[in-house]
Amino acid sequence: MRTAANRIARLIFLGVVVAGTPVLPDGHDPKLDALGQEIVKIVRDNFYDLHRGETWVAAHDHYGASAGNHDQFIRKTRDALAELKASHTDYYTPADPRYFGLLSIFRFKELPARAAEVESIGADFSEDGFVRIVFSGGPAERAGLRRGDRILAAVGHPFQPVLSLQGLAGRPAVLSVERAVGSSPLEIRVTPRKVDPGKEWLEAQEKGSRLMERGGKPIGYVPLFCCAGEQYMEALQDALGGKLREARALVLDFRDGWGGCNPEFVNVFNDAVPALTTIGRDGKEQRYDPSWRKPLFILINEGTRSGKEVVSYALQKRNRATLVGTRTAGAVLAGKPFLLSDRSLLYLAVGDFRVDGKRLEGVGVSPDVEIAGPLPYAGGADPQLDKALDLATRY
């Protein structure tokens, strides 16, 4: 009996669970342990790979108890989720741009309708602060920011894409921008706006869709940062039937951003879909063609994910598109966001996919024409786009 009692006392001293709840070390927050247990339960009940999920849960039960503060909890959570080795699996707080992106795409009935709105300058950034994409029609474009610029500071403080802009909507803010290695930072004045990310992505697509002259030929270009919703496909079809109608070829930009493309997206470029001609009483003919039948080039890179990979693979396999750039992310699981009690988000892979029988998760899609797209200090240059445009002029 004494031996058993000593063993139980030792377990309690070490903080090991004896009756379902650990003894927390001094200074540790029981709320973080509870939040961690929310995540453990969701993984146990929803992760797409049952065996791997159960193994992970056994290894991380009450992991939040060892976090001394919220920052530590975030790091521990992200490190733990990375062990699942699955795409569409991460942890986001309102300090992350992707947090608001998920709120915009999925919506939550528990949150106000405008919960996804966030202060934005209309640009997408790499983790180390380089401008990946300048959204057409946004404040960053008007301010003169370029692809490859590095934002060092905003209003005198180290730059963070969300936190640096909070409370600054409608007010000019000075950014410290490094445009070339070792050069003196530029001061660029930009006025953030508060906007729903989904609306900003759609505006960027609509305003960025344009004819580009190359070798004396009109080439259509459409930037598609996100295709998680019918509005993005409809905007593409509107552009193809409208201002891009005279283009000799099309360059569709699938780089970075979000996936979400419905498989029906492929039909926009399906030659088998019939074109219809209506003839009125006056004998006049009107043609309706829902498909783009001319040459198609798709820009891809390591940030091309999910539904964009599915569409790229399907069109490549059917010899309907030429893929230009670098291999895609190989992030082709079904993801679902879970709103936690503190309003942070767990994004979790809940389903596996095969595309025409092939598993793309962890594999990705290879380009037909491989060309790098260096980002840091690019000065606005975009060799991948230039290559696609050059290829398009052959038609």
C-alpha positions as CSV (number, residue, x, y, z in Angstrom):
1,M,0.0,0.0,0.0
2,R,2.8,2.4,0.9
3,T,4.4,1.7,-2.5
4,A,1.2,2.5,-4.4
5,A,0.7,5.7,-2.3
6,N,4.2,6.8,-3.0
7,R,3.7,6.2,-6.7
8,I,0.5,8.3,-6.8
9,A,2.2,11.1,-4.8
10,R,5.1,11.1,-7.3
11,L,2.7,11.3,-10.3
12,I,0.9,14.2,-8.7
13,F,4.2,16.0,-8.1
14,L,5.2,15.5,-11.7
15,G,1.9,17.0,-12.9
16,V,0.8,13.7,-14.5
17,V,-3.0,13.2,-14.9
18,V,-4.3,10.9,-12.2
19,A,-8.0,11.7,-12.1
20,G,-8.4,13.4,-15.5
21,T,-6.9,16.8,-14.6
22,P,-3.2,17.6,-14.3
23,V,-1.7,19.6,-11.5
24,L,-0.4,22.8,-13.2
25,P,3.0,24.2,-12.4
26,D,3.0,27.5,-10.6
27,G,2.2,30.5,-12.9
28,H,0.5,28.4,-15.6
29,D,-3.0,29.3,-16.7
30,P,-5.7,26.6,-16.4
31,K,-7.6,28.4,-19.2
32,L,-4.8,27.5,-21.6
33,D,-5.0,23.9,-20.6
34,A,-8.8,23.9,-21.2
35,L,-8.3,25.5,-24.6
36,G,-5.7,22.9,-25.5
37,Q,-8.2,20.2,-24.5
38,E,-10.8,21.7,-26.9
39,I,-8.2,21.2,-29.7
40,V,-7.4,17.7,-28.6
41,K,-11.1,16.7,-28.6
42,I,-11.6,18.2,-32.1
43,V,-8.6,16.4,-33.5
44,R,-9.8,13.2,-31.9
45,D,-13.3,13.5,-33.3
46,N,-12.6,15.0,-36.7
47,F,-9.1,14.4,-38.1
48,Y,-9.3,12.5,-41.4
49,D,-6.8,9.8,-40.5
50,L,-8.3,8.0,-37.5
51,H,-5.2,6.0,-36.4
52,R,-2.8,9.0,-36.8
53,G,-5.3,11.2,-34.9
54,E,-5.6,8.8,-32.0
55,T,-1.8,8.5,-31.7
56,W,-1.5,12.3,-31.8
57,V,-4.2,12.7,-29.1
58,A,-2.4,10.2,-26.8
59,A,0.8,12.1,-27.1
60,H,-0.7,15.6,-26.6
61,D,-3.3,15.2,-24.0
62,H,-3.3,18.3,-21.7
63,Y,-0.4,19.8,-23.7
64,G,-1.7,23.2,-23.0
65,A,-0.9,22.8,-19.3
66,S,2.8,23.3,-20.0
67,A,2.2,26.7,-21.6
68,G,3.2,29.6,-19.4
69,N,1.5,32.3,-21.4
70,H,-0.6,32.8,-24.6
71,D,2.4,33.2,-26.9
72,Q,3.8,29.9,-25.6
73,F,0.5,28.2,-26.1
74,I,0.3,29.4,-29.8
75,R,3.8,28.1,-30.5
76,K,3.1,24.7,-28.7
77,T,-0.2,24.3,-30.6
78,R,1.3,25.0,-34.0
79,D,4.3,22.7,-33.3
80,A,2.0,20.0,-32.2
81,L,-0.3,20.3,-35.2
82,A,2.7,20.2,-37.5
83,E,3.3,16.7,-36.2
84,L,0.1,15.6,-38.0
85,K,1.9,16.2,-41.3
86,A,-1.3,17.3,-43.0
87,S,-2.3,20.3,-45.1
88,H,-5.2,22.4,-44.1
89,T,-4.2,22.0,-40.5
90,D,-3.1,24.9,-38.4
91,Y,-4.0,27.3,-35.5
92,Y,-4.9,30.9,-36.1
93,T,-5.6,33.9,-33.9
94,P,-6.9,37.4,-34.8
95,A,-3.2,38.4,-35.2
96,D,-3.0,36.3,-38.4
97,P,-4.2,37.5,-41.8
98,R,-5.4,33.9,-42.6
99,Y,-7.7,34.1,-39.6
100,F,-9.8,36.7,-41.3
101,G,-9.5,34.9,-44.6
102,L,-11.1,31.8,-43.0
103,L,-13.9,33.9,-41.4
104,S,-14.6,35.4,-44.8
105,I,-14.7,32.1,-46.7
106,F,-16.6,30.0,-44.2
107,R,-18.6,32.4,-42.0
108,F,-19.8,31.5,-38.5
109,K,-23.3,32.0,-37.3
110,E,-21.9,32.6,-33.8
111,L,-20.1,35.7,-35.0
112,P,-21.4,39.1,-36.3
113,A,-21.8,39.4,-40.1
114,R,-18.9,41.8,-40.2
115,A,-16.5,39.8,-38.1
116,A,-14.2,39.1,-41.0
117,E,-13.5,42.7,-41.7
118,V,-9.9,43.8,-41.0
119,E,-7.7,46.8,-41.7
120,S,-5.9,46.2,-45.0
121,I,-3.6,48.0,-47.4
122,G,-4.5,45.6,-50.2
123,A,-1.5,43.3,-50.4
124,D,-0.4,39.8,-49.5
125,F,2.8,39.2,-47.6
126,S,5.3,36.4,-47.1
127,E,6.0,35.4,-43.4
128,D,9.2,37.6,-43.5
129,G,7.4,40.7,-44.7
130,F,7.9,40.7,-48.4
131,V,5.1,41.8,-50.7
132,R,3.9,38.8,-52.7
133,I,0.9,40.3,-54.4
134,V,-0.3,43.9,-54.7
135,F,-4.1,43.8,-55.1
136,S,-5.5,45.8,-58.0
137,G,-7.6,48.7,-56.9
138,G,-6.3,48.7,-53.4
139,P,-4.4,51.2,-51.3
140,A,-1.0,49.5,-51.8
141,E,-1.3,49.8,-55.5
142,R,-2.2,53.5,-55.3
143,A,0.7,54.1,-52.9
144,G,3.2,52.5,-55.3
145,L,4.2,49.3,-53.4
146,R,5.8,46.7,-55.6
147,R,6.1,42.9,-55.6
148,G,9.3,42.1,-53.7
149,D,9.3,45.1,-51.4
150,R,10.0,44.4,-47.8
151,I,7.9,46.2,-45.2
152,L,10.2,46.9,-42.2
153,A,8.0,49.1,-40.1
154,A,4.6,50.8,-39.9
155,V,4.1,54.1,-38.1
156,G,7.5,53.5,-36.4
157,H,7.0,50.0,-35.2
158,P,8.1,46.6,-36.6
159,F,5.6,45.5,-39.2
160,Q,3.0,42.9,-38.6
161,P,0.4,42.5,-41.3
162,V,-2.6,42.7,-39.0
163,L,-1.5,44.2,-35.7
164,S,0.4,47.1,-37.3
165,L,-2.7,48.3,-39.1
166,Q,-5.3,48.0,-36.3
167,G,-7.2,51.2,-35.8
168,L,-5.7,53.0,-38.8
169,A,-8.5,52.6,-41.3
170,G,-9.0,55.9,-43.2
171,R,-5.8,57.4,-41.7
172,P,-2.6,57.8,-43.6
173,A,0.2,55.6,-42.3
174,V,3.9,55.7,-43.1
175,L,5.6,52.4,-44.0
176,S,9.3,51.9,-44.0
177,V,10.0,49.9,-47.1
178,E,13.3,48.2,-48.2
179,R,13.3,47.9,-52.0
180,A,16.8,46.7,-52.5
181,V,19.3,44.9,-50.4
182,G,21.3,47.3,-48.3
183,S,19.5,50.4,-49.6
184,S,18.1,53.1,-47.4
185,P,14.5,52.4,-46.5
186,L,11.8,54.4,-48.4
187,E,8.9,56.1,-46.7
188,I,5.7,55.2,-48.4
189,R,2.4,56.7,-47.2
190,V,-0.6,54.5,-47.5
191,T,-4.2,54.7,-46.1
192,P,-5.5,51.4,-44.9
193,R,-9.2,50.5,-45.2
194,K,-11.4,48.1,-43.3
195,V,-12.7,45.5,-45.6
196,D,-13.9,41.9,-45.8
197,P,-11.0,39.9,-47.4
198,G,-13.4,38.1,-49.8
199,K,-14.6,41.4,-51.2
200,E,-11.0,42.6,-51.5
201,W,-10.0,39.5,-53.4
202,L,-13.0,39.8,-55.8
203,E,-12.3,43.5,-56.4
204,A,-8.6,42.6,-57.1
205,Q,-9.7,39.9,-59.6
206,E,-12.2,42.2,-61.4
207,K,-9.9,45.2,-61.6
208,G,-6.8,43.1,-62.3
209,S,-8.4,41.2,-65.2
210,R,-7.1,43.0,-68.3
211,L,-5.7,42.8,-71.8
212,M,-1.9,42.9,-72.0
213,E,-0.1,43.7,-75.2
214,R,2.7,41.4,-76.0
215,G,4.5,41.1,-79.3
216,G,1.7,43.1,-80.9
217,K,-0.9,40.6,-79.7
218,P,-3.6,41.0,-77.0
219,I,-3.2,38.5,-74.2
220,G,-5.8,38.2,-71.4
221,Y,-4.7,38.1,-67.8
222,V,-6.8,37.2,-64.8
223,P,-5.4,37.1,-61.2
224,L,-7.4,34.7,-59.1
225,F,-6.3,34.9,-55.5
226,C,-9.2,32.8,-54.2
227,C,-11.8,30.7,-55.9
228,A,-13.8,29.5,-52.8
229,G,-17.2,30.7,-54.0
230,E,-19.3,31.1,-57.1
231,Q,-18.6,34.8,-57.3
232,Y,-15.0,34.3,-58.4
233,M,-15.9,31.9,-61.2
234,E,-18.7,34.2,-62.3
235,A,-16.3,37.2,-62.4
236,L,-13.9,35.1,-64.5
237,Q,-16.7,34.2,-67.0
238,D,-17.8,37.9,-67.1
239,A,-14.3,39.0,-68.0
240,L,-13.8,36.2,-70.6
241,G,-17.1,37.2,-72.3
242,G,-16.5,40.9,-71.9
243,K,-13.2,42.8,-71.8
244,L,-11.1,39.8,-72.6
245,R,-13.2,38.6,-75.5
246,E,-10.6,39.8,-78.1
247,A,-7.6,38.1,-76.4
248,R,-5.6,35.6,-78.4
249,A,-4.7,33.5,-75.3
250,L,-5.3,33.7,-71.6
251,V,-3.0,33.7,-68.6
252,L,-4.7,32.6,-65.4
253,D,-2.8,33.4,-62.2
254,F,-3.3,30.7,-59.6
255,R,-0.2,31.6,-57.5
256,D,-0.5,31.9,-53.7
257,G,-3.7,32.8,-52.0
258,W,-6.5,30.4,-51.3
259,G,-7.9,27.4,-53.2
260,G,-11.5,26.3,-53.0
261,C,-12.2,25.9,-56.7
262,N,-15.2,23.7,-57.4
263,P,-14.4,20.9,-59.9
264,E,-17.0,22.6,-62.2
265,F,-14.5,25.3,-62.7
266,V,-12.9,23.1,-65.3
267,N,-15.9,23.5,-67.5
268,V,-15.0,27.2,-68.1
269,F,-12.3,25.7,-70.3
270,N,-14.1,22.6,-71.6
271,D,-14.2,22.3,-75.4
272,A,-17.0,19.7,-75.1
273,V,-19.5,22.3,-73.7
274,P,-21.5,23.4,-76.8
275,A,-21.7,26.9,-78.0
276,L,-25.3,28.1,-78.7
277,T,-26.5,30.5,-81.4
278,T,-30.0,32.0,-81.1
279,I,-31.7,33.4,-84.2
280,G,-34.4,36.1,-83.7
281,R,-37.4,36.8,-85.8
282,D,-35.5,39.4,-87.7
283,G,-32.9,36.8,-88.6
284,K,-30.2,38.2,-86.5
285,E,-27.9,35.7,-84.8
286,Q,-26.6,36.0,-81.2
287,R,-23.9,33.5,-80.1
288,Y,-23.6,32.4,-76.5
289,D,-20.4,30.4,-75.7
290,P,-19.9,29.6,-72.0
291,S,-16.4,28.1,-72.6
292,W,-13.0,29.6,-73.2
293,R,-11.7,27.7,-76.2
294,K,-8.4,29.6,-77.0
295,P,-5.0,28.7,-75.6
296,L,-4.7,28.7,-71.8
297,F,-1.7,29.2,-69.5
298,I,-1.9,28.8,-65.8
299,L,0.7,30.3,-63.4
300,I,1.5,28.0,-60.4
301,N,4.0,28.0,-57.5
302,E,4.6,26.6,-54.1
303,G,1.7,28.7,-52.8
304,T,-0.9,27.2,-55.2
305,R,-3.1,25.0,-53.0
306,S,-6.1,22.9,-52.7
307,G,-8.8,23.4,-55.3
308,K,-6.4,25.3,-57.5
309,E,-4.2,22.2,-57.7
310,V,-7.2,20.1,-58.6
311,V,-8.1,22.3,-61.5
312,S,-4.5,22.7,-62.6
313,Y,-4.0,19.0,-62.6
314,A,-7.3,18.2,-64.4
315,L,-6.6,20.8,-67.2
316,Q,-3.0,19.7,-67.6
317,K,-4.0,16.0,-67.8
318,R,-6.5,16.8,-70.5
319,N,-3.9,18.9,-72.5
320,R,-6.2,21.9,-72.1
321,A,-3.6,24.1,-70.3
322,T,0.1,24.8,-70.1
323,L,1.3,25.2,-66.5
324,V,4.1,27.7,-65.9
325,G,6.1,28.2,-62.8
326,T,7.1,25.9,-60.0
327,R,5.6,22.8,-58.3
328,T,2.4,23.4,-56.3
329,A,2.0,23.0,-52.5
330,G,0.6,19.4,-52.5
331,A,-2.1,20.6,-50.1
332,V,-5.1,18.7,-51.2
333,L,-7.0,17.6,-48.2
334,A,-10.5,18.8,-47.2
335,G,-10.1,21.4,-44.4
336,K,-12.7,22.7,-42.0
337,P,-12.3,25.6,-39.5
338,F,-13.5,25.2,-35.9
339,L,-14.2,28.2,-33.8
340,L,-12.8,27.8,-30.3
341,S,-14.1,29.2,-27.0
342,D,-11.7,32.2,-27.1
343,R,-12.6,32.8,-30.8
344,S,-9.3,31.6,-32.1
345,L,-9.6,29.0,-35.0
346,L,-8.4,25.5,-35.4
347,Y,-8.2,24.6,-39.1
348,L,-8.2,20.9,-39.5
349,A,-7.9,18.3,-42.3
350,V,-11.2,16.3,-42.2
351,G,-11.1,14.4,-45.5
352,D,-8.8,12.9,-48.0
353,F,-9.1,13.3,-51.8
354,R,-8.1,11.5,-55.0
355,V,-8.2,13.4,-58.3
356,D,-9.0,11.1,-61.2
357,G,-7.6,8.4,-58.9
358,K,-4.4,10.2,-58.0
359,R,-3.5,11.5,-54.6
360,L,-2.0,14.9,-54.8
361,E,-1.5,15.5,-51.0
362,G,2.2,15.9,-50.4
363,V,3.0,15.5,-54.1
364,G,1.6,18.6,-55.8
365,V,1.4,19.3,-59.5
366,S,4.5,19.9,-61.7
367,P,4.6,22.7,-64.2
368,D,5.0,22.0,-68.0
369,V,7.4,25.0,-68.1
370,E,9.5,25.4,-65.0
371,I,10.7,28.8,-64.1
372,A,11.5,30.3,-60.7
373,G,9.9,33.4,-59.4
374,P,12.3,35.0,-56.9
375,L,10.4,37.3,-54.5
376,P,12.9,39.2,-52.2
377,Y,13.7,42.6,-53.7
378,A,12.1,41.7,-57.0
379,G,11.4,45.4,-57.7
380,G,8.1,44.5,-59.3
381,A,9.6,42.0,-61.7
382,D,7.7,38.8,-62.4
383,P,9.6,36.4,-64.6
384,Q,6.9,33.7,-64.3
385,L,4.3,36.0,-65.8
386,D,6.7,37.2,-68.4
387,K,7.4,33.7,-69.5
388,A,3.7,32.8,-69.8
389,L,3.0,36.0,-71.8
390,D,5.9,35.1,-74.2
391,L,4.5,31.6,-74.7
392,A,1.0,33.0,-75.3
393,T,2.3,35.2,-78.2
394,R,3.0,32.0,-80.2
395,Y,-0.7,31.7,-80.9
